[in-house]
Amino acid sequence: MMKQLTLATALGLALTPLAQAKGVAGKQVTVLGRNWIVTAVEDVPGRYRAERLNVELLPFRPPAMIGSRQAARAFKAATGCSANIDTMVQSIDGSYFAQMICPN
């Protein structure tokens, strides 16, 4: 019973980012073999959200690099701007939010 519950929970967690990313108007980028969706936050201009997709359905695999560094690279690849590290935060669902620093 516990094994089935664990499997169901793992599958549910693995499929959640895929379900959220289907209707999102953003840019998909790849950082170190991991796919990220980067979208602008509607409420705050210059603030972006990066969410890593787990298409392999492996919820507990080790990351290739620390997630915040991957997110910073995803922001740069998607927007062309650098993420202000002082404003970067991670939400409980694993998404990263940061203000962008863009050259004029």
N, C-alpha and C positions, 0 to 999 in steps of 0.2 A: 504494500500500500504506500509506504513512504517513497519507494523508488518511483512509482507511477506519479505521485504528487510532485516530486522533484523534477521529473521529466516534463510534466505538463507546465510547471512554472518556468523552466528553462526555455521551453518552446515559446511560451507566451512572451517572455522578456525578449527573446531573439526576434520575434515577429513584430514587436511594437514599433521599432524605428522604420521598418519597411512600410507599415500602414500609415505612419505619420508623413512619410516622404512622398507618397503618391500624389497628393493634392497640393504640394507646396511649390510655389514658384520661386525657385532658387537656382543656384549653380552647383552642379555636382563636379567635384574634383577628386583626384586620387593622390594620396600622400603615403608613401612607403607601402603601397599595395592595399591601403585602406581607403574606402570610399567615404567621402564627406559631402554633406549638403550644407551650403552656406546661403543664408537668407538674411535680408535686411529686417531689422526690428521696426515695426510700423510706428511705434510710439515715440522712438528717440532717433533723430537723424544722425547718421554716422555710426550707429551701433549695429553690429551684426551678430548672428547666431550660427554656430557651426555644430552639426550633429553627425557623429560617425555612424555609418550604416554597417550592420553585421550580416552581410548577405550569405556568409558561409554557415550561419546558424550555429556558431560556436561561441556561446556566451562567456566562457571562462578562459579563452585563449590568451596567452601573454601578448602584450602590445609590442610592436616593433620599436617603439620609442614612447616616452612619457606622453600621455594624452594631451597635455597642455601645449607641448611643443608641436605635436601633430596638428592641433587646432590652429596654432599661430601660422603654420605653413599653409594650412587650408585657407585661412583668411587671406593670406598673401596671394595664393594662386587664384582665388576666386575674384578678389576685388582689385588686386594690384597695389593695395595699400598695406602698410604694416599695422599689426595689432598693438595697441597700447597695453603693454603687459600689466601696468598698474591698475587697469580697469577690467582685466580679464577675470571672470568668475565662472565657476562650474555649477550648474543646477543639479538638483537631485536626480534628474533623468539622464545625466551625463552630457548634456549639451553645454557648450561654452559660449559665453557672451563677452564681447569686447568692443570698445570704441576703436575706430580706425584712425591712423595717422597717414594722411595722403599728401604727397608733394603737390604744390600748386603749379 
